[in-house]
Amino acid sequence: MNMSDLVGNLLEVCNGARRAGWDFPRIWKEILQRHPLVTGDSVQRIGEAGPYLEIPLFAGQVMVFDAKGFTIK
């Protein structure tokens, strides 16, 4: 499995948990905080569409959580 597949799987798991009704603190605690691809704490930012969280990932990628769900930046 390559890095792209691993990131895609993490993205799918997080969005699935969100669809199941989990809030960000629960997703952070139960999935992201212990995942080996996550390299640091989430950071809150504000963009044109409003607030969002950035979660740093291995190899410089960033997962973004906003009102639409999780994406990779």
PyMOL CGO cylinders between C-alpha atoms (Angstrom):
from pymol import cmd
from pymol.cgo import CYLINDER

trace = [
    CYLINDER, 0.00, 0.00, 0.00, 1.47, 3.37, -0.97, 0.3, 1, 1, 1, 1, 1, 1,
    CYLINDER, 1.47, 3.37, -0.97, 1.26, 6.70, 0.88, 0.3, 1, 1, 1, 1, 1, 1,
    CYLINDER, 1.26, 6.70, 0.88, -1.61, 7.94, -1.27, 0.3, 1, 1, 1, 1, 1, 1,
    CYLINDER, -1.61, 7.94, -1.27, -3.66, 4.85, -0.38, 0.3, 1, 1, 1, 1, 1, 1,
    CYLINDER, -3.66, 4.85, -0.38, -2.91, 5.26, 3.33, 0.3, 1, 1, 1, 1, 1, 1,
    CYLINDER, -2.91, 5.26, 3.33, -3.98, 8.92, 3.28, 0.3, 1, 1, 1, 1, 1, 1,
    CYLINDER, -3.98, 8.92, 3.28, -7.08, 8.04, 1.26, 0.3, 1, 1, 1, 1, 1, 1,
    CYLINDER, -7.08, 8.04, 1.26, -8.03, 5.35, 3.77, 0.3, 1, 1, 1, 1, 1, 1,
    CYLINDER, -8.03, 5.35, 3.77, -7.60, 7.77, 6.69, 0.3, 1, 1, 1, 1, 1, 1,
    CYLINDER, -7.60, 7.77, 6.69, -9.74, 10.33, 4.88, 0.3, 1, 1, 1, 1, 1, 1,
    CYLINDER, -9.74, 10.33, 4.88, -12.45, 7.73, 4.26, 0.3, 1, 1, 1, 1, 1, 1,
    CYLINDER, -12.45, 7.73, 4.26, -12.46, 6.60, 7.91, 0.3, 1, 1, 1, 1, 1, 1,
    CYLINDER, -12.46, 6.60, 7.91, -12.72, 10.18, 9.20, 0.3, 1, 1, 1, 1, 1, 1,
    CYLINDER, -12.72, 10.18, 9.20, -15.52, 11.15, 6.81, 0.3, 1, 1, 1, 1, 1, 1,
    CYLINDER, -15.52, 11.15, 6.81, -17.34, 7.91, 7.64, 0.3, 1, 1, 1, 1, 1, 1,
    CYLINDER, -17.34, 7.91, 7.64, -17.15, 8.70, 11.34, 0.3, 1, 1, 1, 1, 1, 1,
    CYLINDER, -17.15, 8.70, 11.34, -18.46, 12.21, 10.67, 0.3, 1, 1, 1, 1, 1, 1,
    CYLINDER, -18.46, 12.21, 10.67, -21.40, 10.81, 8.65, 0.3, 1, 1, 1, 1, 1, 1,
    CYLINDER, -21.40, 10.81, 8.65, -22.10, 8.48, 11.59, 0.3, 1, 1, 1, 1, 1, 1,
    CYLINDER, -22.10, 8.48, 11.59, -22.54, 11.54, 13.81, 0.3, 1, 1, 1, 1, 1, 1,
    CYLINDER, -22.54, 11.54, 13.81, -19.14, 11.79, 15.48, 0.3, 1, 1, 1, 1, 1, 1,
    CYLINDER, -19.14, 11.79, 15.48, -17.97, 15.31, 16.28, 0.3, 1, 1, 1, 1, 1, 1,
    CYLINDER, -17.97, 15.31, 16.28, -14.39, 16.49, 15.71, 0.3, 1, 1, 1, 1, 1, 1,
    CYLINDER, -14.39, 16.49, 15.71, -13.20, 15.98, 19.31, 0.3, 1, 1, 1, 1, 1, 1,
    CYLINDER, -13.20, 15.98, 19.31, -14.25, 12.33, 19.18, 0.3, 1, 1, 1, 1, 1, 1,
    CYLINDER, -14.25, 12.33, 19.18, -12.68, 11.78, 15.74, 0.3, 1, 1, 1, 1, 1, 1,
    CYLINDER, -12.68, 11.78, 15.74, -9.50, 13.45, 16.98, 0.3, 1, 1, 1, 1, 1, 1,
    CYLINDER, -9.50, 13.45, 16.98, -9.31, 11.36, 20.15, 0.3, 1, 1, 1, 1, 1, 1,
    CYLINDER, -9.31, 11.36, 20.15, -10.32, 7.99, 18.73, 0.3, 1, 1, 1, 1, 1, 1,
    CYLINDER, -10.32, 7.99, 18.73, -8.86, 8.09, 15.20, 0.3, 1, 1, 1, 1, 1, 1,
    CYLINDER, -8.86, 8.09, 15.20, -6.48, 10.92, 14.41, 0.3, 1, 1, 1, 1, 1, 1,
    CYLINDER, -6.48, 10.92, 14.41, -4.50, 11.43, 17.60, 0.3, 1, 1, 1, 1, 1, 1,
    CYLINDER, -4.50, 11.43, 17.60, -3.15, 7.87, 17.55, 0.3, 1, 1, 1, 1, 1, 1,
    CYLINDER, -3.15, 7.87, 17.55, -2.80, 7.46, 13.79, 0.3, 1, 1, 1, 1, 1, 1,
    CYLINDER, -2.80, 7.46, 13.79, 0.83, 7.10, 12.56, 0.3, 1, 1, 1, 1, 1, 1,
    CYLINDER, 0.83, 7.10, 12.56, 0.28, 9.50, 9.63, 0.3, 1, 1, 1, 1, 1, 1,
    CYLINDER, 0.28, 9.50, 9.63, -0.68, 12.39, 11.94, 0.3, 1, 1, 1, 1, 1, 1,
    CYLINDER, -0.68, 12.39, 11.94, 2.43, 14.35, 12.91, 0.3, 1, 1, 1, 1, 1, 1,
    CYLINDER, 2.43, 14.35, 12.91, 1.08, 17.09, 15.18, 0.3, 1, 1, 1, 1, 1, 1,
    CYLINDER, 1.08, 17.09, 15.18, -1.89, 18.79, 16.79, 0.3, 1, 1, 1, 1, 1, 1,
    CYLINDER, -1.89, 18.79, 16.79, -4.72, 20.33, 14.81, 0.3, 1, 1, 1, 1, 1, 1,
    CYLINDER, -4.72, 20.33, 14.81, -4.49, 24.07, 14.18, 0.3, 1, 1, 1, 1, 1, 1,
    CYLINDER, -4.49, 24.07, 14.18, -7.54, 26.31, 13.76, 0.3, 1, 1, 1, 1, 1, 1,
    CYLINDER, -7.54, 26.31, 13.76, -7.51, 28.70, 10.80, 0.3, 1, 1, 1, 1, 1, 1,
    CYLINDER, -7.51, 28.70, 10.80, -10.04, 31.08, 9.28, 0.3, 1, 1, 1, 1, 1, 1,
    CYLINDER, -10.04, 31.08, 9.28, -10.61, 31.23, 5.53, 0.3, 1, 1, 1, 1, 1, 1,
    CYLINDER, -10.61, 31.23, 5.53, -13.12, 32.83, 3.17, 0.3, 1, 1, 1, 1, 1, 1,
    CYLINDER, -13.12, 32.83, 3.17, -15.66, 30.09, 3.93, 0.3, 1, 1, 1, 1, 1, 1,
    CYLINDER, -15.66, 30.09, 3.93, -15.17, 30.36, 7.70, 0.3, 1, 1, 1, 1, 1, 1,
    CYLINDER, -15.17, 30.36, 7.70, -13.17, 28.48, 10.32, 0.3, 1, 1, 1, 1, 1, 1,
    CYLINDER, -13.17, 28.48, 10.32, -11.45, 25.18, 9.61, 0.3, 1, 1, 1, 1, 1, 1,
    CYLINDER, -11.45, 25.18, 9.61, -8.89, 22.89, 11.22, 0.3, 1, 1, 1, 1, 1, 1,
    CYLINDER, -8.89, 22.89, 11.22, -5.63, 21.73, 9.69, 0.3, 1, 1, 1, 1, 1, 1,
    CYLINDER, -5.63, 21.73, 9.69, -4.13, 18.42, 10.78, 0.3, 1, 1, 1, 1, 1, 1,
    CYLINDER, -4.13, 18.42, 10.78, -0.50, 17.92, 9.72, 0.3, 1, 1, 1, 1, 1, 1,
    CYLINDER, -0.50, 17.92, 9.72, 0.28, 14.58, 8.08, 0.3, 1, 1, 1, 1, 1, 1,
    CYLINDER, 0.28, 14.58, 8.08, 3.47, 12.72, 7.30, 0.3, 1, 1, 1, 1, 1, 1,
    CYLINDER, 3.47, 12.72, 7.30, 5.38, 13.91, 4.20, 0.3, 1, 1, 1, 1, 1, 1,
    CYLINDER, 5.38, 13.91, 4.20, 4.05, 17.47, 4.47, 0.3, 1, 1, 1, 1, 1, 1,
    CYLINDER, 4.05, 17.47, 4.47, 0.44, 16.80, 3.59, 0.3, 1, 1, 1, 1, 1, 1,
    CYLINDER, 0.44, 16.80, 3.59, -2.37, 18.50, 5.51, 0.3, 1, 1, 1, 1, 1, 1,
    CYLINDER, -2.37, 18.50, 5.51, -5.82, 17.15, 6.27, 0.3, 1, 1, 1, 1, 1, 1,
    CYLINDER, -5.82, 17.15, 6.27, -8.46, 19.88, 6.51, 0.3, 1, 1, 1, 1, 1, 1,
    CYLINDER, -8.46, 19.88, 6.51, -11.68, 19.64, 8.50, 0.3, 1, 1, 1, 1, 1, 1,
    CYLINDER, -11.68, 19.64, 8.50, -14.42, 22.18, 7.81, 0.3, 1, 1, 1, 1, 1, 1,
    CYLINDER, -14.42, 22.18, 7.81, -18.20, 22.30, 7.54, 0.3, 1, 1, 1, 1, 1, 1,
    CYLINDER, -18.20, 22.30, 7.54, -18.06, 20.05, 4.43, 0.3, 1, 1, 1, 1, 1, 1,
    CYLINDER, -18.06, 20.05, 4.43, -15.97, 17.32, 6.10, 0.3, 1, 1, 1, 1, 1, 1,
    CYLINDER, -15.97, 17.32, 6.10, -12.39, 16.14, 5.73, 0.3, 1, 1, 1, 1, 1, 1,
    CYLINDER, -12.39, 16.14, 5.73, -10.23, 16.81, 2.66, 0.3, 1, 1, 1, 1, 1, 1,
    CYLINDER, -10.23, 16.81, 2.66, -6.51, 16.75, 1.82, 0.3, 1, 1, 1, 1, 1, 1,
    CYLINDER, -6.51, 16.75, 1.82, -4.77, 19.99, 0.98, 0.3, 1, 1, 1, 1, 1, 1,
]
cmd.load_cgo(trace, "trace")
